[in-house]
Amino acid sequence: MSDEASLHWMEVRLLVPESDLLELEALEQEILAVTPGGFATEAWDAPPLPGEREPVPVGWTRYLVYVGEHVLEAARLALSQAVARWPSATVVASPLDDGWRERWKQYFKPLRASARFIVAPPWEPVETTGDERLLVIEPAMAFGTAQHETTALCLDAVDRIYAAASARGEAGPDSVCDVGTGTGILAIAAAMLGAKRAFGNDIDPTAVLAAKDNLRLNPSVQGVGIVFDGTPIGEVTDTFALVIANILTPTLIMLSAAIASRVAPGGLLMLSGILAEQEGEIRQAFEPHGLVHRGTAEKNGWIRVDFARA
């Protein structure tokens, strides 16, 4: 991706002691304020991510945050403040060398994300059979490749929604809004399965560029009306048959009225980026907006909460 490739990227490493998921989610919310496109995590008891870093000490978690050199000092200050609740935490930054892209290519491999979807980076050729769909996603510095539970939960639901409609002899949702689209994976997936109109918004301009680039990597949806831009969801006026928001809980709650108002009569809403113990908060925030809880799916402590508008 030419715009991203021209940036001089820095890797900022946050090392924090293991904590409960709610406390770490608060930290991750602050990290996303610095780098909305996403971040990576390394655990002491999991295989390391590509790169030449010291092993993660037992009982600790390392966050890998990527920012342009021009915003490094502001990012370092914000991240140092975010980890101040742990006196022993550290924040270290260093430039990425010329070989970082090739090392990360070894990490991103084709992944079966649902019954029909296979997600793969552009450098990994994949042959599909039968009703399989290949989603080509360039991960770059925006993480949204269905490796995280929240994206996987949403992608599986998109697949199931259109499969169920097809089984009934129907077409499935004809319009989709993907709030906080990231790499654009969910909007593109819906278009592959029959959506005639898809809109993905993200406040991070890097994510919007990534989504547009990924759209070009999936020629089968070129004829669909797909738009990616940075319009805040509160300023969007259209309604959609399916609205997807894969964002962390505090932001979902803050935007609950704006997100709910985008769901058309009879439409569906799926929310993810939510820890299992936060389901009650999400339902309390969204049900007053005329939405009915349709179900909840869980994967490794993360959940997707589904609603419908009567």
C-alpha positions as CSV (number, residue, x, y, z in Angstrom):
1,M,0.0,0.0,0.0
2,S,1.9,3.0,-1.3
3,D,0.6,5.6,1.2
4,E,1.5,3.4,4.2
5,A,4.8,2.2,2.7
6,S,6.1,5.8,2.5
7,L,5.8,6.3,6.3
8,H,8.7,5.6,8.5
9,W,7.2,3.3,11.1
10,M,8.2,3.0,14.7
11,E,7.4,0.0,17.0
12,V,6.4,1.0,20.5
13,R,6.5,-1.8,23.0
14,L,4.5,-1.7,26.2
15,L,5.3,-4.3,28.8
16,V,2.7,-4.7,31.5
17,P,2.0,-7.3,34.2
18,E,-0.9,-9.7,33.6
19,S,-4.1,-8.3,34.9
20,D,-7.9,-9.0,34.7
21,L,-9.5,-8.6,31.3
22,L,-11.5,-5.5,32.3
23,E,-8.4,-3.7,33.4
24,L,-6.5,-4.6,30.2
25,E,-9.5,-3.6,28.1
26,A,-9.3,-0.1,29.6
27,L,-5.6,0.0,28.6
28,E,-6.5,-1.2,25.1
29,Q,-9.1,1.5,24.7
30,E,-6.3,4.1,25.5
31,I,-3.9,2.4,23.0
32,L,-6.6,2.6,20.3
33,A,-6.9,6.3,20.9
34,V,-3.2,6.5,19.8
35,T,-3.4,3.9,17.0
36,P,-7.0,3.3,15.9
37,G,-5.9,0.9,13.2
38,G,-5.0,-1.7,15.9
39,F,-2.2,-3.3,17.8
40,A,-0.7,-6.7,18.4
41,T,-0.1,-8.5,21.7
42,E,2.5,-11.0,22.9
43,A,1.9,-13.3,25.9
44,W,4.6,-15.1,27.8
45,D,3.0,-18.4,27.2
46,A,2.3,-18.0,23.4
47,P,4.6,-18.2,20.3
48,P,6.3,-14.9,19.7
49,L,5.3,-12.6,16.9
50,P,7.8,-11.8,14.1
51,G,10.7,-9.5,15.1
52,E,13.9,-9.5,17.2
53,R,12.6,-8.8,20.7
54,E,13.4,-10.3,24.1
55,P,11.1,-13.1,25.2
56,V,8.1,-11.9,27.2
57,P,8.8,-12.5,30.9
58,V,6.5,-15.0,32.7
59,G,3.4,-13.3,34.0
60,W,3.6,-10.3,31.6
61,T,2.0,-9.1,28.4
62,R,3.6,-7.1,25.7
63,Y,1.6,-4.7,23.4
64,L,3.1,-3.8,20.0
65,V,1.9,-0.4,18.8
66,Y,2.9,1.0,15.4
67,V,3.0,4.7,14.7
68,G,4.7,7.0,12.2
69,E,7.9,8.6,13.3
70,H,6.4,12.1,13.0
71,V,4.0,11.3,15.9
72,L,6.3,9.2,18.0
73,E,6.8,11.6,20.9
74,A,3.1,12.3,21.3
75,A,2.4,8.6,21.1
76,R,5.0,7.7,23.6
77,L,3.7,10.3,26.1
78,A,0.1,9.1,25.8
79,L,1.1,5.4,26.1
80,S,3.4,6.1,29.1
81,Q,0.4,7.8,30.8
82,A,-1.8,4.8,29.9
83,V,0.5,2.3,31.7
84,A,1.2,4.5,34.7
85,R,-1.3,2.4,36.7
86,W,1.4,-0.3,36.7
87,P,4.6,1.2,38.3
88,S,6.7,-1.6,36.9
89,A,5.4,-1.3,33.3
90,T,7.8,0.0,30.6
91,V,7.4,1.8,27.2
92,V,10.2,1.4,24.7
93,A,10.3,2.6,21.0
94,S,12.5,1.7,18.1
95,P,12.4,2.1,14.3
96,L,11.4,-0.8,12.2
97,D,14.1,-2.0,9.9
98,D,13.7,-2.6,6.1
99,G,12.9,-6.3,6.6
100,W,9.8,-5.9,8.9
101,R,7.3,-6.5,6.1
102,E,8.9,-9.8,5.0
103,R,9.0,-11.0,8.6
104,W,5.3,-10.2,9.2
105,K,4.4,-12.1,6.0
106,Q,5.5,-15.3,7.8
107,Y,2.9,-14.6,10.4
108,F,-0.2,-14.0,8.3
109,K,-1.3,-17.3,6.8
110,P,-4.7,-18.3,5.2
111,L,-7.3,-18.8,7.8
112,R,-10.7,-20.5,7.6
113,A,-12.9,-18.0,9.4
114,S,-16.3,-19.5,8.8
115,A,-18.1,-22.2,6.8
116,R,-17.5,-20.4,3.5
117,F,-14.9,-17.7,4.2
118,I,-11.2,-18.2,3.9
119,V,-9.1,-15.1,4.7
120,A,-5.7,-14.8,3.2
121,P,-3.0,-12.1,2.6
122,P,-2.3,-11.3,-1.1
123,W,1.0,-13.1,-1.1
124,E,-0.6,-16.5,-0.2
125,P,-2.4,-18.1,-3.2
126,V,-5.5,-20.0,-2.2
127,E,-7.8,-22.2,-4.3
128,T,-11.4,-22.3,-3.3
129,T,-13.9,-25.1,-4.0
130,G,-17.7,-25.3,-4.1
131,D,-19.3,-22.4,-2.2
132,E,-16.1,-21.1,-0.5
133,R,-15.3,-17.4,-0.7
134,L,-11.7,-16.0,-0.6
135,L,-11.3,-12.8,1.2
136,V,-7.9,-11.2,0.4
137,I,-6.8,-8.9,3.1
138,E,-3.5,-7.0,3.3
139,P,-2.9,-6.7,7.0
140,A,-0.2,-4.0,6.9
141,M,-0.5,-2.0,10.2
142,A,-4.2,-2.4,10.6
143,F,-5.3,-5.6,12.3
144,G,-8.5,-7.0,11.0
145,T,-7.7,-10.3,9.4
146,A,-10.2,-12.5,11.4
147,Q,-7.4,-13.7,13.7
148,H,-8.9,-12.0,16.6
149,E,-12.0,-13.5,18.2
150,T,-14.1,-10.4,17.7
151,T,-13.6,-10.2,14.0
152,A,-14.1,-14.0,13.7
153,L,-17.4,-13.8,15.5
154,C,-18.7,-11.1,13.2
155,L,-17.5,-12.8,10.0
156,D,-19.1,-16.1,11.0
157,A,-22.4,-14.2,11.7
158,V,-22.3,-12.5,8.3
159,D,-21.9,-15.9,6.7
160,R,-24.7,-17.4,8.7
161,I,-27.1,-14.6,8.1
162,Y,-26.8,-14.8,4.3
163,A,-26.8,-18.6,4.3
164,A,-30.0,-18.7,6.3
165,A,-31.6,-16.2,3.9
166,S,-30.6,-18.3,1.0
167,A,-32.0,-21.4,2.6
168,R,-35.4,-19.6,2.8
169,G,-35.1,-18.6,-0.9
170,E,-34.3,-15.0,0.0
171,A,-31.5,-12.6,-0.8
172,G,-30.3,-11.6,2.6
173,P,-29.6,-8.0,3.8
174,D,-29.2,-5.7,0.7
175,S,-27.4,-2.9,2.6
176,V,-24.7,-3.0,5.2
177,C,-23.0,-0.5,7.5
178,D,-19.7,-1.5,9.0
179,V,-18.9,0.9,11.9
180,G,-15.2,1.1,12.6
181,T,-14.4,-0.8,9.5
182,G,-10.6,-1.2,10.0
183,T,-9.4,-3.3,7.1
184,G,-12.9,-3.3,5.5
185,I,-13.1,-7.1,5.9
186,L,-16.7,-7.3,7.1
187,A,-18.2,-4.9,4.5
188,I,-16.3,-6.7,1.7
189,A,-17.5,-10.1,3.1
190,A,-21.2,-8.9,3.1
191,A,-20.8,-7.7,-0.5
192,M,-19.4,-11.1,-1.5
193,L,-22.6,-12.8,-0.2
194,G,-25.1,-10.5,-1.8
195,A,-25.2,-7.0,-0.3
196,K,-25.9,-4.4,-3.0
197,R,-24.7,-1.5,-0.9
198,A,-22.0,-1.4,1.8
199,F,-20.7,1.5,3.8
200,G,-17.6,1.3,6.1
201,N,-16.6,4.2,8.2
202,D,-13.5,4.7,10.4
203,I,-12.1,7.7,12.2
204,D,-8.6,6.5,11.4
205,P,-7.5,7.7,7.9
206,T,-5.0,4.9,7.7
207,A,-7.8,2.3,8.2
208,V,-9.8,4.0,5.4
209,L,-6.8,3.7,3.1
210,A,-6.3,0.1,4.1
211,A,-10.0,-0.7,3.4
212,K,-9.9,0.9,0.0
213,D,-6.8,-1.0,-0.9
214,N,-8.4,-4.3,0.3
215,L,-11.4,-3.5,-1.9
216,R,-9.1,-3.5,-4.9
217,L,-7.7,-6.8,-3.9
218,N,-11.1,-8.4,-4.1
219,P,-12.3,-7.9,-7.7
220,S,-15.4,-10.0,-7.3
221,V,-17.1,-7.1,-5.5
222,Q,-15.9,-4.3,-7.7
223,G,-19.4,-3.9,-9.1
224,V,-21.0,-3.4,-5.7
225,G,-21.6,0.0,-4.3
226,I,-19.0,0.0,-1.5
227,V,-17.8,3.2,0.1
228,F,-15.2,3.6,2.8
229,D,-14.6,7.0,4.4
230,G,-14.1,8.8,7.7
231,T,-17.6,10.1,8.2
232,P,-18.4,9.9,11.9
233,I,-21.3,7.5,12.5
234,G,-23.3,10.3,14.2
235,E,-23.3,12.2,10.9
236,V,-24.5,9.3,8.7
237,T,-28.1,9.7,7.7
238,D,-28.8,6.5,5.8
239,T,-30.3,3.4,7.4
240,F,-29.2,-0.2,6.6
241,A,-30.6,-3.7,6.7
242,L,-27.5,-4.9,8.6
243,V,-25.3,-2.8,10.9
244,I,-22.1,-4.2,12.3
245,A,-19.9,-2.5,14.9
246,N,-16.8,-4.3,16.1
247,I,-15.5,-1.8,18.6
248,L,-14.6,-1.9,22.3
249,T,-17.4,-1.7,24.8
250,P,-16.9,1.9,26.1
251,T,-17.0,3.3,22.5
252,L,-20.1,1.1,21.7
253,I,-21.9,2.6,24.7
254,M,-20.9,6.1,23.8
255,L,-22.1,5.7,20.3
256,S,-25.1,3.6,21.1
257,A,-27.8,6.1,19.9
258,A,-25.9,6.9,16.7
259,I,-25.3,3.2,15.9
260,A,-28.9,2.1,16.7
261,S,-30.4,4.9,14.6
262,R,-28.6,3.4,11.5
263,V,-30.6,0.1,11.8
264,A,-33.5,0.2,9.3
265,P,-37.0,-1.1,10.3
266,G,-36.8,-4.9,10.4
267,G,-33.0,-4.6,10.3
268,L,-30.3,-6.4,12.2
269,L,-27.5,-5.1,14.4
270,M,-24.4,-7.1,15.6
271,L,-22.0,-5.8,18.1
272,S,-18.6,-7.2,19.0
273,G,-15.4,-6.1,20.8
274,I,-17.2,-7.0,24.0
275,L,-16.1,-9.1,27.0
276,A,-18.6,-11.7,28.2
277,E,-19.1,-9.9,31.6
278,Q,-20.0,-6.7,29.7
279,E,-23.1,-8.1,28.0
280,G,-25.5,-6.5,30.5
281,E,-24.0,-3.0,29.9
282,I,-24.4,-3.4,26.2
283,R,-28.0,-4.5,26.4
284,Q,-28.8,-1.7,28.8
285,A,-27.3,0.8,26.3
286,F,-29.0,-0.5,23.1
287,E,-32.4,-1.9,24.0
288,P,-33.9,1.5,24.9
289,H,-33.3,2.4,21.2
290,G,-36.1,0.1,20.0
291,L,-33.8,-2.9,19.6
292,V,-34.6,-6.5,20.7
293,H,-31.9,-8.9,21.9
294,R,-31.7,-11.8,19.4
295,G,-28.8,-13.8,20.9
296,T,-25.2,-13.8,22.1
297,A,-22.2,-15.8,20.7
298,E,-19.0,-16.3,22.7
299,K,-15.4,-17.2,21.8
300,N,-12.6,-17.3,24.3
301,G,-14.1,-14.7,26.6
302,W,-15.2,-12.3,23.9
303,I,-18.8,-12.1,22.7
304,R,-21.0,-10.8,19.8
305,V,-24.4,-9.5,20.9
306,D,-27.2,-9.5,18.2
307,F,-30.2,-7.3,18.1
308,A,-33.1,-6.7,15.7
309,R,-35.4,-3.7,15.1
310,A,-39.1,-4.6,15.1
